[in-house]
């Protein structure tokens, strides 16, 4: 089972470290009743700044992306939708690098019977600094997913994000996302 959930950062995320106890203090799901209030609170403090948060992609309790993969949500969602559109248009592969923190996501077709699958790959470069070897360490995750189930989850979750963002007064950055989302939704539901 594939789940894709979007979380909005409640406060400055530069100090966030992945742990269950801190998650509620730092993030609110976009489906929560308090999500719009959090956006409005952020908007009043940061008129021209992005909306930070995370898209958490999980397959059968295994997280492919986590809250530590936070970034500007408008960039993350636009990148994810464009990645899937590219995949659908060329039939083989889709990639995205559209984030401030250097997140890299890709999907690649895996031929299978009775239905095609896709390989989802996530890489977070410089995920943390290892003081012992004095270098940054990246984190990579991969999983094989049901192609159509993934597409439907992307459309559904992107729709939840867009629905919430359209209630916000700062939607000027959403024009490209809205256009690509509608294009993806039409492609996925035609197939």
N, C-alpha and C positions, 0 to 999 in steps of 0.2 A: 504494500500500500504506500502510495506517494502522498506526502503532505507538503504543501508550500504555504508558509505563514510569514506575514510581514509584521515587524515590530518597529515602533517609533521610539527614538531615544528621548527619555524624559529630561535628561541633563547632559552636560558635557561628557562625551564618550571616550575622550582621550585616555582616561584612567580606568576604563572598563577591563576587567579580567574575567574570563569565563568561569562562573560558578553559579550553582543553582540559587544560593541565597541572595546574590547580588542582582540577579536578572530582573526581579520585580522592581527593585529600586531604580534600575537604569532604563527599563523598557516597558512599553505597553503595546499589546496587540492592536492592530488596526481595527479588529472586529469588536474591541472593547467599547463600552459606553463612554469611557473617559478619554478615548483617543482624540476626539475633536477638541476637547478642552486642553489636552496636552499640546496639540498643534497650535491652537490659539495662543497659549501661553508662550510657546517658542516664537511664534510670529510677532508677538508684541515686543519681545526682546531683540529679535534678529530679523529685521524687516527684509533684508536682501540675502540672507543666508539660506543655505539648503536645509532640507529636513533630513537629519541623520536618523539612521535606523538600520535594520537588517532584514534580509530575506533568508529564512531558515528553510532549507530543503531537506526533507527527511524521508528515508525509505525504510520501512519495517524497523523503526526505532533506531536506525543508523543515520546520524546527521552528516549530510554531505557539505552543508554550509551551516555555520553557527552564528550566534550573536556576536562573536568576536570578528565576524566578517562584516561589521557595520561600515556604512558609508553613506553618501547622499542617496536617499531612497529614489529620488527622481532619476538619477543616473543609473542606479542599480536596476530599476524596473525597465527603463528604456533599453538598457543594454541586454537584459534577459529577453525581452520581447523581440528585439532586433535579431538576437542570436537564433531564436526559434524560427523567425521569418526567413533568415538566411538559410537555415537547415531545410526548411520546407521548399524553398525556391531552388536550391541546388541538389537536394536529395541525398546529401552525403554528410555535411559538416556545418556547424555553426559555432562561432566564437564571439566572446565579448571581453573587452578590456576597459569598459567605460566606468571607471571608478577612480576616486581620488587616492584610495589606499592601495592601488595596484592589484586588485583581485582579478583573477583570470578564470573564466568559466568557458567550457566548450562542451559540445555534444557531437557525437559521431555515430552514424548508422551502423548497426550490427545486424546483418542479414540472419534471419531465423525463421523457422516454421512453427506454428502457423502464422505468426505475426512478427513484424520487424521490431527490434529492440533498439535502444540507443545507449551509448556509453556516455555518462555525464562525468566530467572531470572538473574539479575545483582546485585552484592553487592560490594560496595566500602567501605571496613572497614576503620575506622579512617578517614572518609572523611573530617572532620573538628573538631577543638577543641572548645568545649563549655565552656567558662570561668566561666559561672554562676554555672554550676554543676561540673566543673573541671574534665571533662572527654571527651574522644573522642566519636564522634557520627558517626555511619555508615549510608550510604544511600543505600536503596534497591529499585529496580524497577522490575516489572513483567508485562508480557503481553502474551496473547495467539495469536499465529501467524499461518498462513498457512504454513504447513510443507514444501511443495515443493517450494513455493514462497521464503521462507527463504533460502532453500538450493541453489536455483538458484542465489539469491542475494549474498550469501556467495561466490559462485564460480566466479561470475562476478566481484565482488569487490576485491577478492583475486587476480584474474587475472590482474586487473588494477594495484594493488600494485606490483605484481611480474614483470609485464612489465616495470614499472618504475625502480624498483630496479635492474633489469638486465642491465640497462643502466649505473648504478653506478659501480665504480671500486671495491667497497668493498662487493662483493657478496659471499665471502667465508662462511658467516653465513647462507646462504640461501639454502644450499643443502638439509637439512631435510625438510624445508618448501616446496621447489620445489617438492620433492618426494611425500609428503603428499597431496599437492595441486593437482598434477596429478592423484593420486589415488582417491581423492574426486571427481574431475571433471568427471572421468570415471564412478564412481558409480552414481552420480547425473544424468548424461545424459543417462545412461542405463535405469533408472527407468521410 
